[in-house]
Amino acid sequence: MTDQRSQAEIVRQSLKRRYRKERRFRAYGIAAIAIALSALVILFADIIGKGHTAFIKTTITLEVDIDGEAMYLDDASDERQMKMADFVEPLIRALMKEIPEAGESDRDDVRDLINPYASNQLRDALRENPELLNTTQTMTFLSHTDVDVYVKHAGDESYSIKLNEKQRGWVDALYERGVVDTGFNDVFFSRGDSRDPSRAGILGAIVGSLLTMVVTLALSFPIGVAAAIYLEEFAPQNKLTDFIEVNINNLAAVPSIIFGLLGLAVFINLFGMPRSVPVVGGLVLTLMTLPTIIISSRAAIKSVPPSIREAAEGIGASKMQVVLHHVLPLAMPGMLTGSIIGMAQALGETAPLLLIGMVAFIVDVPDGFFDSATVLPVQVFLWAGSPELAFIERASAAIMVLLTFLIGMNALAIWLRKRLERRW
């Protein structure tokens, strides 16, 4: 009896130790998840905290007296006079009317409150409607970047306020009267890049990303699916196919910058294709995405039960008919899911595109696949390295837009998998 009791006690002690280890392991797992979620929350809070103000613009609304004499302009339809005219003077006069305490000695300080491109807006308005000459019009302009930073970040020590005390007092008074106002920053979504942060937008980067993704999807999906079907259904089992499979798996782990070097050497240096265009970017990202699509497509094909193939062959279907009519439709949901995840990975890539010249400063929105373009990750890279602190919020806002696209693509992949998957 004593031996039996001692054995039972040993077993109980062993179970207690095992349960303690299990509880510790579970606590470690919960702690790891909590740390990961905390880091994610901190990351998103930092990005949103810095970037939400980029969706707000600061404007100045003025009663502009478009005086031809002050502008040295007699005929607004004469392009030669338009090129020589002074479009800044009416803006300075209009703003000085709103600041009665400003004298002639303060003209330079007043001019620094107006966006440098506001004169272009006045010029374009006159070109479209020459009858506006010698009339008074209510016009709204973007404020100077320094005014925008002051209005949105006054008191924030991370931003350097470049306005002097006199200018800050003017801006505060104008803001109270509604001359200076804030609103949704449609410019951020309707323009390309700019040297002036208040005019910088992401439309060019969004269009460039879409064009690049179209090329990537058009090439990588059919090639990847065809390669997966051949390797899984038709390729003989020999050393050559084993070599191909090993290299496909290895390519999936190759750093993305290597594909950029390959694209630079082959597509640009060897074939002479232009730099910084969506076609070359799409080709490079196709090379990078292919291994992911091939691996996921092969896994989807393997998930189709052998009984489907056997039943089709039993009623006289050829090998090609079995694959195209039965296996491929059933494997397509998994193929689409893998392709979307691969495209999401390609959308967030920066390193390979830097090497093929998509880091260039692009102002215009691209109209086609062979126009110079940039993409969202590269735009973030450019703004993050800019010496202008006002670009910090633009970079953070662009990250928010990019994350929205990535989360949306991954959510689409999950939805497709749940919607189209079949249980056997």
C-alpha positions in Angstrom: 0.0 0.0 0.0 2.8 2.4 0.9 4.4 1.8 -2.5 1.1 2.5 -4.3 0.6 5.7 -2.3 4.1 6.9 -3.1 3.6 6.2 -6.8 0.3 8.1 -6.8 2.0 11.0 -5.0 4.7 11.0 -7.7 2.1 11.0 -10.4 0.2 13.9 -8.7 3.4 15.9 -8.4 4.3 15.3 -12.0 0.8 16.4 -13.1 1.1 19.6 -11.0 4.5 20.4 -12.6 3.0 19.7 -16.0 0.0 22.0 -15.4 2.3 24.7 -14.1 4.4 24.5 -17.2 1.2 24.6 -19.3 0.0 27.7 -17.4 3.4 29.4 -17.8 3.5 28.6 -21.5 -0.1 30.0 -21.9 0.9 33.2 -20.0 4.0 33.6 -22.3 1.7 33.4 -25.3 -0.8 35.9 -23.9 2.0 38.2 -23.0 3.5 37.9 -26.5 0.2 38.7 -28.1 -0.3 41.7 -25.7 3.1 43.1 -26.5 2.5 42.7 -30.3 -0.9 44.4 -30.0 0.5 47.2 -27.9 3.3 47.8 -30.4 0.7 47.8 -33.2 -1.5 50.3 -31.3 1.5 52.5 -30.6 2.5 52.4 -34.3 -1.0 53.3 -35.6 -1.5 56.0 -32.9 1.8 57.6 -33.9 1.0 57.5 -37.7 -2.6 58.8 -37.2 -1.4 61.4 -34.7 1.1 62.8 -37.1 -0.9 62.3 -40.3 -4.5 63.3 -39.6 -3.7 67.0 -40.0 -2.6 66.4 -43.6 -6.3 65.9 -44.4 -6.9 69.5 -43.4 -5.8 72.5 -45.5 -5.5 76.2 -44.5 -7.0 78.7 -46.9 -7.2 82.5 -47.2 -10.3 84.1 -48.7 -9.7 87.6 -50.1 -11.6 90.4 -52.0 -9.1 90.8 -54.9 -9.1 94.0 -56.9 -7.8 92.7 -60.2 -6.3 96.1 -61.2 -4.7 96.1 -64.6 -2.6 99.2 -63.8 -1.1 97.6 -60.7 -0.4 94.4 -62.6 1.0 96.2 -65.7 -1.6 94.4 -67.8 -3.9 96.1 -70.4 -5.2 93.0 -72.2 -5.6 89.7 -70.5 -6.0 87.9 -73.8 -2.5 89.0 -74.8 -0.2 86.1 -73.8 2.9 88.3 -74.0 1.5 90.7 -71.5 0.3 87.9 -69.3 3.8 86.5 -69.1 5.2 89.9 -68.0 2.3 90.9 -65.6 2.6 91.1 -61.8 0.0 88.8 -60.3 1.4 89.1 -56.8 0.6 92.8 -56.2 -3.2 92.4 -56.2 -2.9 89.6 -53.6 -0.7 91.7 -51.3 -3.0 94.7 -51.6 -6.1 92.5 -50.9 -4.5 91.0 -47.8 -3.2 94.3 -46.5 -6.8 95.6 -46.6 -7.6 92.7 -44.2 -4.8 93.8 -41.9 -5.3 97.5 -41.2 -2.4 97.7 -38.8 0.1 96.6 -41.5 2.0 99.4 -43.1 4.1 99.7 -46.2 7.2 98.5 -44.3 5.3 95.3 -43.5 4.7 94.3 -47.2 7.3 91.5 -47.1 5.8 90.0 -44.0 2.3 90.2 -45.5 3.5 88.6 -48.7 5.0 85.7 -46.8 1.5 84.7 -45.6 0.3 84.0 -49.1 1.2 80.8 -50.9 3.8 81.4 -53.6 1.6 79.6 -56.2 -1.5 81.8 -55.4 -0.4 84.2 -58.2 -0.6 81.3 -60.6 -4.2 80.7 -59.6 -5.0 84.3 -60.3 -3.2 84.1 -63.7 -5.1 81.0 -64.7 -8.4 82.6 -63.7 -7.6 85.5 -66.0 -6.6 83.3 -68.9 -9.9 81.4 -68.6 -11.9 84.6 -68.3 -10.1 87.8 -69.5 -13.3 89.8 -68.6 -12.2 89.6 -64.9 -9.6 92.2 -65.5 -10.4 95.5 -63.6 -13.0 93.8 -61.5 -13.2 92.8 -57.9 -13.6 89.1 -57.2 -13.8 87.0 -54.0 -11.1 84.3 -54.3 -9.8 81.6 -52.0 -6.2 80.6 -52.0 -4.0 78.2 -50.2 -2.1 79.8 -47.4 1.7 79.7 -47.1 3.1 76.5 -45.7 4.3 78.4 -42.6 0.8 79.7 -42.0 -0.6 76.2 -42.4 1.9 74.8 -39.9 1.1 77.5 -37.4 -2.7 77.1 -37.7 -2.6 73.3 -37.3 0.4 72.9 -35.0 0.6 76.0 -32.8 2.0 74.8 -29.4 3.4 71.6 -30.8 7.1 71.6 -30.1 7.9 69.0 -32.7 7.1 71.6 -35.4 9.1 74.7 -35.9 6.9 77.8 -36.2 8.7 80.1 -38.7 6.2 83.1 -38.4 7.4 86.0 -36.3 5.3 87.5 -33.5 3.7 90.1 -35.7 2.7 87.6 -38.3 1.2 85.2 -35.7 -0.9 88.1 -34.4 -2.2 88.8 -37.9 -3.0 85.1 -38.5 -4.8 84.8 -35.2 -7.0 87.9 -36.0 -7.7 86.7 -39.6 -8.6 83.2 -38.3 -11.1 84.7 -35.8 -12.7 86.7 -38.6 -12.9 83.8 -41.0 -10.4 85.2 -43.6 -8.1 82.4 -42.7 -10.0 79.1 -42.4 -9.4 75.3 -42.5 -11.3 72.6 -44.4 -10.9 69.2 -45.9 -7.7 69.0 -47.9 -9.0 68.0 -51.4 -5.6 69.0 -52.8 -4.0 66.1 -51.1 -6.1 63.7 -53.2 -6.3 65.7 -56.5 -2.6 66.7 -57.2 0.7 65.1 -57.7 3.9 65.8 -55.8 5.2 69.4 -55.2 8.1 71.2 -53.6 5.5 73.1 -51.6 4.1 70.9 -48.9 0.7 72.7 -48.9 0.3 71.7 -52.6 1.7 68.2 -52.4 -0.7 65.4 -53.1 -0.8 61.7 -53.7 -2.9 61.4 -56.8 0.1 60.8 -59.0 1.4 58.1 -56.7 -2.0 56.4 -56.5 -2.4 56.3 -60.3 1.2 55.1 -60.7 0.6 52.4 -58.1 -2.6 51.3 -59.9 -0.9 51.2 -63.3 2.0 49.2 -61.9 -0.3 46.8 -60.2 -2.3 46.3 -63.5 0.9 45.3 -65.3 1.9 43.0 -62.4 -1.4 41.3 -62.2 -1.7 40.9 -66.0 1.6 39.1 -66.1 2.1 37.3 -62.8 -1.4 35.7 -62.4 -1.6 33.8 -65.8 2.1 32.9 -65.8 2.0 31.8 -62.1 -1.2 29.7 -62.5 0.1 28.1 -65.8 3.4 27.2 -64.1 1.6 25.8 -61.1 -0.7 23.7 -63.3 2.2 22.3 -65.3 4.4 21.5 -62.3 1.5 19.9 -60.3 -0.4 18.1 -63.1 1.8 17.5 -66.1 5.5 17.8 -65.2 7.3 14.4 -64.9 9.0 13.7 -61.6 12.7 14.0 -62.4 15.8 16.0 -61.4 14.9 18.9 -63.6 11.5 19.5 -62.0 13.0 19.0 -58.6 15.6 21.6 -59.4 12.8 24.0 -60.6 10.7 23.5 -57.5 13.6 24.1 -55.1 14.5 27.3 -56.9 10.9 28.5 -56.8 10.9 28.0 -53.1 14.2 29.7 -52.8 13.1 32.7 -54.9 10.2 33.4 -52.5 12.8 34.1 -49.8 15.1 36.3 -51.9 15.3 40.0 -50.7 13.2 42.2 -52.9 16.2 44.5 -53.7 17.7 41.6 -55.7 14.8 41.7 -58.1 15.4 45.5 -58.5 19.0 44.8 -59.4 17.8 42.2 -61.9 15.3 44.6 -63.4 17.9 47.3 -63.7 20.3 45.0 -65.4 17.9 43.3 -67.8 15.0 45.6 -68.6 16.8 48.9 -68.5 20.4 48.3 -69.3 20.0 45.3 -71.6 16.6 46.0 -73.3 16.9 49.8 -73.0 13.4 50.3 -71.5 12.8 53.8 -70.0 13.3 54.3 -66.3 10.6 55.3 -63.8 7.6 53.9 -65.8 4.9 51.6 -64.6 5.7 49.0 -67.2 9.2 48.4 -65.9 8.0 48.6 -62.3 5.3 46.0 -63.1 7.8 43.7 -64.7 10.1 43.8 -61.7 7.2 43.2 -59.3 6.0 40.3 -61.5 9.4 38.6 -61.0 9.1 39.2 -57.2 5.4 38.0 -57.0 5.6 34.9 -59.2 7.1 32.5 -56.6 4.3 33.5 -54.1 1.6 32.9 -56.7 3.1 29.6 -57.9 3.4 28.2 -54.4 -0.1 29.2 -53.4 -1.6 28.0 -56.7 0.1 24.6 -56.3 -1.2 24.3 -52.7 -4.7 25.1 -54.0 -4.4 22.4 -56.7 -3.2 19.8 -54.2 -6.3 20.6 -52.0 -8.6 19.3 -54.8 -9.5 15.6 -53.8 -8.2 12.9 -56.1 -11.7 11.5 -56.4 -12.6 14.5 -58.6 -9.9 13.6 -61.1 -10.7 9.9 -61.0 -14.4 10.6 -61.6 -13.7 12.8 -64.6 -11.2 10.3 -66.1 -13.8 7.6 -65.5 -16.3 9.2 -67.8 -13.7 9.6 -70.5 -12.3 13.1 -70.0 -8.8 13.8 -71.2 -6.1 15.0 -68.9 -6.5 18.6 -70.2 -10.2 18.4 -69.7 -9.8 17.1 -66.2 -7.6 20.0 -65.3 -9.4 22.9 -67.1 -13.0 21.8 -66.4 -12.8 20.3 -62.9 -9.5 20.9 -61.1 -8.9 24.5 -62.1 -12.4 25.8 -61.1 -12.2 24.2 -57.7 -8.7 25.5 -57.1 -9.4 29.0 -58.3 -10.5 30.4 -54.9 -7.2 29.5 -53.3 -5.3 30.8 -56.4 -7.1 34.1 -56.2 -6.4 34.4 -52.4 -2.7 33.7 -52.9 -2.6 36.2 -55.8 -4.2 39.0 -53.9 -1.8 38.5 -51.0 1.1 38.5 -53.4 -0.2 41.7 -55.0 -0.6 43.3 -51.6 3.0 42.5 -50.8 4.1 44.0 -54.2 2.0 47.2 -53.5 4.1 47.8 -50.4 7.5 47.2 -51.9 9.9 50.1 -52.2 13.5 48.8 -52.6 13.1 47.2 -56.1 11.4 50.3 -57.5 14.1 52.6 -56.2 16.7 50.8 -58.3 14.7 51.3 -61.6 14.3 55.0 -61.1 10.8 55.3 -59.7 12.3 57.6 -56.9 12.2 60.5 -59.4 10.4 63.7 -58.4 7.2 63.4 -60.5 4.7 66.3 -60.5 2.3 65.3 -63.3 -0.2 62.5 -62.9 0.8 59.7 -65.4 -1.6 59.1 -68.3 -0.3 55.7 -69.4 2.0 52.8 -68.8 5.0 54.5 -70.4 4.7 57.9 -68.6 7.1 58.7 -65.8 5.4 57.8 -62.5 6.1 57.0 -58.8 4.2 54.8 -56.4 2.9 55.2 -52.9 5.7 53.5 -50.9 8.3 55.6 -52.8 6.3 58.7 -52.3 6.4 58.0 -48.5 10.1 57.5 -48.8 10.6 60.8 -50.6 8.5 62.8 -48.1 10.0 61.1 -45.0 13.5 62.2 -46.1 12.5 65.8 -47.0 14.0 68.6 -44.9 10.6 70.3 -44.7 8.9 69.3 -41.4 5.5 70.0 -43.1 6.1 66.9 -45.2 6.1 64.7 -42.0 2.3 64.9 -41.9 2.0 64.2 -45.6 4.2 61.1 -45.3 2.1 59.8 -42.4 -1.1 60.5 -44.2 0.3 58.6 -47.3 1.1 55.7 -45.0 -2.5 55.7 -43.8 -3.7 55.6 -47.4 -1.3 52.8 -48.2 -2.3 50.8 -45.2 -5.9 51.2 -46.1 -5.2 49.7 -49.5 -3.2 46.8 -48.0 -5.8 46.1 -45.3 -8.5 46.2 -48.0 -6.7 43.8 -50.3 -6.1 41.3 -47.4 -9.7 41.6 -46.3 -10.8 40.9 -49.9 -8.6 37.8 -49.9 -10.1 36.6 -46.6 -13.6 37.2 -47.9 -13.0 35.4 -51.1 -11.5 32.4 -49.2 -14.6 32.3 -46.9 -17.0 32.9 -49.8 -15.7 30.4 -52.3 -14.0 27.7 -50.3 -15.5 24.2 -50.4 -15.3 21.6 -47.7 -14.8 18.0 -48.7 
